[in-house]
């Protein structure tokens, strides 16, 4: 359904180090680095038909996380959920909500882990058992 999502960054080098480590867990390679016509730097991580983008805000205002926004990353196993979480924390992210693990929901059981990136964006690693 989605082609891409983009988050803002106040420190693109810090974000690159964070997302290089975290998205490598999912199999994403190095990002395509781009400079917009405005001079702002952007990172485009492509994997499995989707793109996750990180950008310096084009309006020059500080990047801020969206209240209520969560970006969910599909994982292949419960172990990959845990690895995503642990890698994110080791790379400067913050573990939030409950510890990683299996949770029951109205949509069925899911393995979840939630973290915030260094700019405060909320990320979710998710695996739905088959």
N, C-alpha and C positions, 0 to 999 in steps of 0.2 A: 504494500500500500504506500509506503513512504520511499522517496528517493534519497533524501538526506535530512539531517538535522545539523544545526550550527549552534555552537555556544560561544560566548564572548570570553576573552582573556585579557587580563591586565598585565600579564607577563608571558608573552608567547614562547619564549625559551623555556620557562618553567613548565608551561602547559605541554610543550613538545616532549620534554623529558618524561612527564607524567603519562601522557597518552601513548608515547612510544612503548613504554613498559606495559601499561595496562592492556592496550589493544593488541599487543603481540600475544597475549594469553589466548586471544580469540583467533589468532592466525593472520591478523592484519600486518602488513609490512610498513615500511617507512612511508610517511605522508608525502603527497605532492605539495611542495611549498610554492606559494603564489604571493605575488604582491599586487594588490588591487590598483586600479588606476589612481586611486586616492593616496596611494603609498602605504596603506595598511597591509600588514602581513597576515596570511591565512595558511592553514594546514588542512589538507584534504586526505583523510584516511579512507581508502576504498577496500571493501572486502565483501565477498558473497553477494554482490549486486547492490550493496548499500554504500553510502558515504557518510562519514561522521566528520564534521568540519569544526575547526576552531579558528576564531578570527579576532583581531584587534577591532574594537567597535569603530565602524565607519564614521559615526557622528562625533568621535573623540570624547564622548562621555565615558565614565568608568563602566567596565563590564560588571553586571550584577546578575546573580542567579534569579530565575523566575520563581515566584512563590507558587508552589503547587506543581511545578514542572519536575518530571523524572524522565530520564533517558534510560530505557531498558535494553540490555544487551543479552541476546540469546546465547546460552551456553549449551554445550553438548553433553554435560554430565554434572552431577553434584560436585565432583572434584574440581571441575573447571570453575564452578561458582565460587568455591573456596579459594582457588588460586587467583581468580580475578580480584576478590576482596583483599587477599593478603598482599598481592602485588600493588594494588592501589594504595593501601596503607603504607607499605614500604616506600612508595614513590612520592609520598607527601599528602595523600588523601586522608580522610578521616572516616572511620567506621561510624555508622549511625544506625539508629533504631535497634532492632534485636540482633543478636549475633547471627552469622550466616547459618542457614539450616532449612530443614523441611517445615513447611507451614501448610495448614489446611485453609482453603478458601472456598467461597461459593462456586468458584470455577474449577475446583479440584485441587489436589495437592501440588505444591510447587516448592522447589528449592530456591531460596532467595538470599541475596546479600545486598546491602545498601551502603554506599559510601558517598562522600562529597569530594569533588576534585579540589585542587588548591584555590580555585576561584569561587567555590561554594556551590557549584552545580551538582545536583543530586543524580547519582547513577545507580542503576539496579542491574545486578547479574541475576539471570533467571534460567532455570531449567525445569521443564515440565516432564515428569516421568512418562514414558510411553506406555 
